[in-house]
Amino acid sequence: MKFYLDEDLSPKIAVVLRKSGIDAVSAHEVGMCELSDKEQLDFAAKDKRCMVTRNRDDFVRLTVQFFNDQRPHGGIVIVPYTLPGDQFSRIANLIRTFSSLHRRGLEPYSIAFLASR
C-alpha cells in the first residue's frame, strides 16, 4: 500500500514511514503544497496512493464528487485531531499498523479513520 500525505501533515511522518519500508511521500516533498484538495486527491489517485489527511470534511465531499464522476481513488485515511500533529513517530506507527491490516489497499472511494490508540 502506497501513501500520499496531505500538506496538513508533517513530511517527517513520510520520512519515518519510509525508514520502516512503507512507500510514502508528502505533498511537501513533491511540490504539491498550496494546491486545492481536489488537485491533491487527483495526484494521489494518478499515483495509485492512499491519501492521508486531517481534512475530513473536504475529502468526504470530494469522495462523493469522485464517485459521481466515476473517478476512483485509492482511498482516504483520516488522521483524527486527537493525535497531536507533532507526534510524527506515533502517527507513522499508526499508519504502518493500518497498512499491515490492509495489505491489498483500500477499495476505491473508501474512507477510513486512523485509530488513535
DOSETOR-227831 format. One record per atom (N, C-alpha, C): residue in three letters; x, y negated, z negated. Coordinates in steps of 0.2 Angstrom, whole numbers, padded with zeros to 4 digits, always signed. Layout:
# residues N
AlaXYZ;...
//
This chain:
# residues 117
Met+0004+0006+0000;Met+0000+0000+0000;Met+0004-0006+0000;Lys+0003-0011+0005;Lys+0007-0017+0005;Lys+0003-0023+0002;Phe+0006-0027-0001;Phe+0003-0033-0004;Phe+0005-0040-0002;Tyr+0000-0044-0001;Tyr+0002-0051+0000;Tyr-0001-0056-0005;Leu+0004-0059-0009;Leu+0002-0063-0015;Leu+0000-0070-0012;Asp-0006-0073-0014;Asp-0008-0079-0013;Asp-0003-0084-0016;Glu-0004-0090-0014;Glu+0001-0096-0017;Glu-0001-0097-0024;Asp-0007-0095-0026;Asp-0008-0097-0033;Asp-0005-0092-0038;Leu-0001-0087-0035;Leu+0003-0083-0040;Leu+0011-0084-0038;Ser+0015-0083-0043;Ser+0022-0085-0043;Ser+0025-0080-0038;Pro+0030-0082-0034;Pro+0034-0077-0029;Pro+0038-0073-0034;Lys+0039-0074-0040;Lys+0043-0070-0044;Lys+0040-0063-0045;Ile+0033-0063-0044;Ile+0029-0057-0045;Ile+0031-0052-0039;Ala+0032-0055-0033;Ala+0033-0051-0027;Ala+0040-0048-0028;Val+0045-0052-0031;Val+0052-0050-0032;Val+0052-0044-0036;Val+0048-0044-0042;Val+0048-0039-0047;Val+0045-0033-0044;Leu+0040-0034-0040;Leu+0037-0028-0036;Leu+0042-0025-0031;Arg+0045-0028-0027;Arg+0050-0026-0023;Arg+0055-0022-0026;Lys+0058-0024-0032;Lys+0063-0021-0036;Lys+0060-0014-0038;Ser+0054-0013-0038;Ser+0051-0006-0040;Ser+0049-0002-0034;Gly+0050-0005-0028;Gly+0049-0001-0022;Gly+0042-0002-0019;Ile+0039-0008-0022;Ile+0032-0009-0019;Ile+0033-0015-0013;Asp+0030-0014-0008;Asp+0030-0018-0002;Asp+0026-0024-0004;Ala+0029-0030-0006;Ala+0025-0036-0007;Ala+0029-0042-0005;Val+0025-0047-0002;Val+0028-0053+0000;Val+0023-0059-0003;Ser+0026-0065-0004;Ser+0022-0070-0007;Ser+0021-0075-0001;Ala+0015-0079-0002;Ala+0014-0085+0003;Ala+0020-0090+0002;His+0023-0090-0003;His+0029-0095-0004;His+0035-0093+0000;Glu+0036-0086+0000;Glu+0041-0083+0004;Glu+0041-0083+0011;Val+0035-0083+0014;Val+0034-0083+0021;Val+0031-0089+0024;Gly+0032-0095+0020;Gly+0030-0101+0023;Gly+0022-0103+0024;Met+0018-0099+0020;Met+0011-0100+0021;Met+0008-0104+0016;Cys+0011-0108+0012;Cys+0008-0112+0007;Cys+0004-0118+0010;Glu-0001-0120+0006;Glu-0005-0126+0008;Glu-0009-0125+0014;Leu-0010-0118+0016;Leu-0015-0117+0022;Leu-0021-0115+0018;Ser-0026-0114+0022;Ser-0033-0113+0020;Ser-0033-0105+0017;Asp-0038-0104+0013;Asp-0039-0097+0011;Asp-0041-0093+0017;Lys-0044-0095+0021;Lys-0046-0091+0027;Lys-0039-0089+0031;Glu-0035-0094+0032;Glu-0028-0093+0035;Glu-0024-0088+0031;Gln-0025-0088+0025;Gln-0021-0083+0020;Gln-0024-0076+0021;Leu-0030-0076+0021;Leu-0033-0069+0022;Leu-0032-0066+0029;Asp-0032-0071+0034;Asp-0031-0069+0041;Asp-0023-0066+0042;Phe-0019-0069+0038;Phe-0012-0067+0038;Phe-0011-0060+0035;Ala-0014-0059+0029;Ala-0014-0053+0026;Ala-0017-0047+0030;Ala-0023-0049+0033;Ala-0026-0044+0037;Ala-0022-0042+0043;Lys-0019-0047+0047;Lys-0015-0045+0053;Lys-0009-0041+0051;Asp-0006-0042+0045;Asp+0000-0038+0042;Asp-0002-0032+0039;Lys-0009-0030+0039;Lys-0012-0025+0035;Lys-0009-0024+0028;Arg-0010-0030+0024;Arg-0008-0031+0017;Arg-0015-0032+0013;Cys-0015-0030+0007;Cys-0020-0031+0002;Cys-0018-0038-0001;Met-0023-0042-0001;Met-0022-0049-0003;Met-0023-0049-0011;Val-0018-0052-0014;Val-0019-0053-0022;Val-0019-0060-0023;Thr-0024-0062-0027;Thr-0026-0069-0029;Thr-0029-0070-0035;Arg-0029-0076-0038;Arg-0033-0078-0044;Arg-0040-0081-0041;Asn-0040-0083-0035;Asn-0046-0087-0032;Asn-0052-0082-0030;Arg-0055-0080-0035;Arg-0060-0075-0035;Arg-0066-0078-0030;Asp-0069-0083-0032;Asp-0075-0086-0029;Asp-0074-0087-0021;Asp-0069-0090-0019;Asp-0067-0092-0012;Asp-0066-0085-0008;Phe-0063-0080-0011;Phe-0061-0074-0007;Phe-0067-0069-0007;Val-0072-0070-0012;Val-0078-0066-0011;Val-0082-0069-0006;Arg-0082-0075-0005;Arg-0086-0079+0000;Arg-0083-0077+0007;Leu-0076-0077+0007;Leu-0073-0075+0014;Leu-0074-0068+0016;Thr-0074-0064+0011;Thr-0075-0057+0012;Thr-0082-0056+0016;Val-0087-0059+0013;Val-0094-0059+0016;Val-0093-0062+0023;Gln-0090-0067+0024;Gln-0089-0070+0031;Gln-0086-0065+0036;Phe-0080-0062+0033;Phe-0076-0057+0037;Phe-0081-0051+0039;Phe-0085-0049+0034;Phe-0089-0043+0035;Phe-0094-0045+0041;Asn-0097-0051+0040;Asn-0102-0053+0045;Asn-0099-0054+0052;Asp-0093-0056+0052;Asp-0090-0057+0059;Asp-0086-0051+0061;Gln-0087-0045+0057;Gln-0084-0039+0059;Gln-0077-0039+0060;Arg-0074-0043+0055;Arg-0066-0044+0055;Arg-0064-0040+0048;Pro-0062-0034+0049;Pro-0060-0031+0042;Pro-0053-0034+0040;His-0053-0033+0033;His-0046-0035+0030;His-0044-0029+0025;Gly-0038-0029+0023;Gly-0036-0024+0019;Gly-0037-0024+0012;Gly-0042-0027+0010;Gly-0044-0028+0003;Gly-0042-0034-0001;Ile-0045-0035-0006;Ile-0043-0041-0011;Ile-0042-0038-0018;Val-0037-0040-0021;Val-0036-0039-0028;Val-0036-0045-0032;Ile-0041-0046-0037;Ile-0042-0052-0040;Ile-0038-0051-0047;Val-0033-0056-0048;Val-0030-0056-0055;Val-0034-0061-0059;Pro-0036-0058-0065;Pro-0040-0062-0069;Pro-0036-0068-0073;Tyr-0040-0073-0075;Tyr-0036-0079-0078;Tyr-0034-0077-0085;Thr-0037-0071-0088;Thr-0035-0069-0094;Thr-0027-0067-0094;Leu-0025-0066-0088;Leu-0017-0064-0088;Leu-0014-0070-0087;Pro-0010-0073-0091;Pro-0006-0079-0090;Pro-0002-0078-0084;Gly-0002-0084-0080;Gly+0002-0084-0074;Gly+0010-0083-0075;Asp+0012-0085-0080;Asp+0019-0084-0081;Asp+0022-0078-0084;Gln+0017-0073-0084;Gln+0019-0066-0086;Gln+0020-0062-0080;Phe+0026-0064-0076;Phe+0027-0061-0070;Phe+0028-0053-0070;Ser+0032-0051-0075;Ser+0033-0043-0075;Ser+0026-0040-0077;Arg+0022-0043-0082;Arg+0016-0039-0084;Arg+0011-0039-0078;Ile+0011-0044-0074;Ile+0006-0044-0068;Ile+0009-0039-0063;Ala+0016-0039-0062;Ala+0019-0035-0057;Ala+0017-0027-0059;Asn+0018-0026-0066;Asn+0017-0019-0068;Asn+0010-0017-0067;Leu+0005-0022-0068;Leu-0002-0020-0067;Leu-0004-0019-0060;Ile+0000-0023-0055;Ile-0001-0022-0048;Ile+0002-0015-0046;Arg+0008-0013-0049;Arg+0011-0007-0047;Arg+0006-0001-0050;Thr+0003-0002-0055;Thr-0001+0003-0058;Thr-0007+0004-0053;Phe-0010-0002-0051;Phe-0016-0002-0047;Phe-0014+0002-0040;Ser-0008+0000-0038;Ser-0005+0003-0031;Ser-0005+0011-0032;Ser-0003+0013-0038;Ser-0002+0020-0039;Ser-0009+0024-0039;Leu-0014+0020-0041;Leu-0021+0023-0041;Leu-0024+0023-0034;His-0021+0019-0030;His-0024+0018-0023;His-0019+0019-0018;Arg-0016+0024-0018;Arg-0011+0026-0013;Arg-0013+0025-0006;Arg-0019+0026-0004;Arg-0021+0025+0003;Arg-0023+0018+0004;Gly-0023+0014+0000;Gly-0025+0007+0000;Gly-0033+0007-0001;Leu-0035+0001+0000;Leu-0042-0001-0001;Leu-0046+0000+0005;Glu-0052+0001+0005;Glu-0057+0001+0011;Glu-0057-0006+0013;Pro-0059-0007+0020;Pro-0060-0014+0022;Pro-0065-0017+0018;Tyr-0064-0024+0017;Tyr-0069-0028+0014;Tyr-0069-0027+0006;Ser-0065-0022+0004;Ser-0066-0021-0003;Ser-0063-0026-0008;Ile-0066-0027-0014;Ile-0063-0032-0018;Ile-0063-0028-0025;Ala-0057-0029-0028;Ala-0055-0025-0034;Ala-0053-0030-0039;Phe-0054-0029-0045;Phe-0051-0033-0051;Phe-0046-0029-0054;Leu-0040-0033-0055;Leu-0034-0030-0059;Leu-0036-0030-0066;Ala-0035-0024-0069;Ala-0036-0023-0076;Ala-0031-0026-0080;Ser-0033-0030-0085;Ser-0029-0034-0089;Ser-0026-0031-0095;Arg-0027-0024-0095;Arg-0024-0020-0101;Arg-0020-0015-0099;
//
